Amino acid sequence: MEKKRIMEEELATAEWAESLKAVPDELWFRPFREGAWGPADVISHFITWDKFLIQNRISYLLRGDEPPKLKVDVDALNKHASDFARSGISKEDLIDEFVLVRNALVTFIDKIPEERFLQPYPGNPEITLLDYFSGMVAHDRKHQKEIDAHVRPLPL
């Protein structure tokens, strides 16, 4: 996957999210299965991690600095995302915020020089930026399939 394709995929996820405004409210918060998230939690999860990437990764890359070595509490960030989704924010406002933040993320990705994508990811020479962002796209797709299976009726 190349930089242009990554950006297209990231924007496609935002477009897909717009379609979730039609999801009935009773499915919006309903977990996919026992102990799992529902669609609202996933959209908020996308927002939380997109903001994290912009603030703690991409902004440093654009300055030519190595991102700080942060001890990231993934569970705490995901809990924060779920709490935000269930804080009373409307489905429409949550989706609109995701689209806004995702568009900002794509704008930042676009500013990263193409050749930088083939270089090792700072602090992890085992992967390139291309690998890193390709993994993000795969992660998004996994969640999209989960949501689609949850909210879309099965074909006859």
N, C-alpha and C positions, 0 to 999 in steps of 0.2 A: 504494500500500500504506500502511496506517495503522499506528500504534504497536501496537494490539492484534493485528493480523494478523502483524506482524513477530515479536511475542512467541510467537504460536501456531506460526509457521513454525520458529522457533528451537527450541521445545520438541518439535515434530514430528521434527526432525532427531535429537534425543536419543532419542526413542522408536524411530525407525528404526535408530539405532545398536545398540540392545538386540538387534535381530534378527540382527545380525552375530555374535553369540556362537555361532550355529549354523554359521558359515562354517568349512569344513574347514581345518585348520591348514596344509595344503599351499597353499591359496589366500591365506591371511592375509598372508603376506609376499611372495607372488609379484607381481612388477611387472605393471602393466597392459599394458605393452609395453616394448621395449628401452629402458633408461635411465630408466624412469618409476618412480613409487612403486607400492606395493601398498596394500591396504586399511589395514593397520596404520599405515603412514606417514601416511595421510590423517587417521585418527582422532587421531593424536598431533598432527598439524598443526592440527586444530580446537582441541585443548586449548591448544597454545602460543599461538595467536592470540586465543582467548577470554580467556586470562589477560592477554595484552598489552592487550587492549581494556579490561578491568576496571581494570588497574593504571595504564595510561598514557593512557587517554582518558576513560572514563566516570567514574572517581573524581574527576577534575578538573571535569568537566561538572557533577557533583552539588554540588560546592563553589562553582560559579559562576566557576571559574577557567578560563583558556584552557589546554588541554593543552600540555605542553612541546614545543618543536620538537626532535624527536629525529631523528637520522640513523639510520634503521632499516636494518639490514643484513638484508634479507628472506631472502637466501640462507643466511646464518648461522642465522637463527631456524628456517628450514625444515630445515636440516641437523640442528640440535639436536633438532627434533621427530622426525625420522627416526631419529636415534641413540637417542632415548629409546624409541621404538617397538620398537627392536631390542636393547634393553639387557637383556632377559631378563624384562621385565614380561609377565605372562600376558595373553592376549587379553581375558579377562573383566575383569581389573583395569584394563587400559587403557580398555576401554569404560566401566566403572564410573566411572573418573576423568573421562572425557569427559562423562558424564551429570551428574556432580556439578558440574563446572566450567560446563557449559552452563546448568544450572539457576541457578547463581549469576549468570551473565551476564544471564539473563532477569530475575532479581530486581533487578539493577542497572538494566536498561533500564526496568523498571516504575517505578522511582523518578524517572526523568526526566519532568518535567512534559510533558503532551501538547502544549502550545503550543510548547515548545522544539523539537519535531520539525520545525516548519515554518520555523524560523529557520536562518540560514546556519551551516554547520559551522564551529566556531572555527578560524581559521587558513586556511580555504578558503571564501571567500564564494561560490564558484561552485556549491556544493552545499549542501543542507540535511541535517540529521541524518536525516530520512526517506530521502533519497537514499543516504546513507552506509549506513544499516542495511539498506535494500532491496538494495544491492549485496552486502552480506554474505550475505543470504538467497540471492541468485542464485549467489554463489560456492559456498555449501553445496550447493545443488541440482546444480550442475555436478559436484561431487565425488561426490555421491550417485549420480548417473546413471553415472558412471565405475565406481564400486564395484559397483553393481547389474549392470551389463553384464558385469563381470568374474566375479562370484560366482553369479549366478542362471542356471540353465539356460535356453536359448532355448525358447520355446513351440513345440509341435509343430504 
